[in-house]
Amino acid sequence: MSRVETIAEGVTLYLGDCREILPTLAKFDAVVTDPPYGIGKDGQKRTTGGHGGRKAYEFKGWDKERPDPEIFSMLLQCGAKHVIWGGNYFADLFPPTGKWLVWDKGQRISQSDGELAWTSENGALRIFDLNRVALMTDGAQHPTQKPVEVMRWSIQQLNHPKTIIDPFMGSGTTGVAAVDLGLSFTGIEIDPQYFDIACRRIEAAFNAPRLFAEPTQQTQAQEAFEL
Ligand SMILES: C[S@@+](CC[C@H](N)C(=O)[O-])C[C@H]1O[C@@H](n2cnc3c(N)ncnc32)[C@H](O)[C@@H]1O
């Protein structure tokens, strides 16, 4: 491991390989992450205007293939609950559950209409409508950067976790969402350039006025009716 940054109490970021770092950490309430899917998205030129414009990202090779099955068993072990984006690419490695998450990107063009996350939960499937193109007007700093709203909603789908880990942190979006909600966050990223971006974004989120983890209407309704 080459670097550890403590942004604040309970907010710790590791620069390094999650395969080496995860075994050294205690168990977390929730793993909320977006691993490489193995579909070659890194370095690909953006084709829509709003997500950072027609920006080309440096090819780094991390999305050439999906992570080894061994990493997914580490992910399952290091947390009590899970949201794993790109779940459709890894469905053979997870137990069957009911509560898949769907992010409907509000686009009906040649690109995908939405994205899927596998969760460890057995409640009802949930859909989040969020128009990607309208939203990412400030320019993404990572080729597969998720909107903060999507990761905040992802955390809120679990039953009030207090400690969150994202072992494939990228530009730190899960961390921004976690600190917005007043939660403890640990992030791991292998690429120094993305790691620095994550440090800056999460520190800025920590210093900004906080939302704190008020239950959403949806989570309240879920608690009342979930089977
Ligand atoms: C899909 S991206 C995450 C993007 C993130 N959700 C965001 O909003 O910026 C996956 C990230 O995992 C990182 N990565 C790949 N293998 C890794 C490993 N073994 N340990 C830690 N990070 C890794 C890549 O560098 C990449 O930034």
The ligand as an ORCA input file, in Angstrom:
! r2SCAN-3c Opt
* xyz 0 1
  C     -16.007      1.541    -12.519
  S     -14.691      2.468    -11.848
  C     -15.460      3.271    -10.439
  C     -16.035      4.610    -10.800
  C     -16.699      5.284     -9.618
  N     -17.991      4.695     -9.339
  C     -16.862      6.802     -9.823
  O     -17.999      7.309     -9.723
  O     -15.862      7.460    -10.105
  C     -13.701      1.223    -11.105
  C     -12.399      1.728    -10.489
  O     -11.737      0.607     -9.869
  C     -10.349      0.834     -9.915
  N      -9.684     -0.485     -9.693
  C      -9.527     -1.500    -10.582
  N      -8.932     -2.547     -9.981
  C      -8.700     -2.189     -8.685
  C      -8.145     -2.858     -7.566
  N      -7.659     -4.114     -7.666
  N      -8.093     -2.213     -6.374
  C      -8.586     -0.940     -6.262
  N      -9.122     -0.257     -7.301
  C      -9.195     -0.865     -8.494
  C     -10.117      1.437    -11.303
  O      -8.911      2.173    -11.366
  C     -11.373      2.313    -11.459
  O     -11.113      3.652    -11.110
*
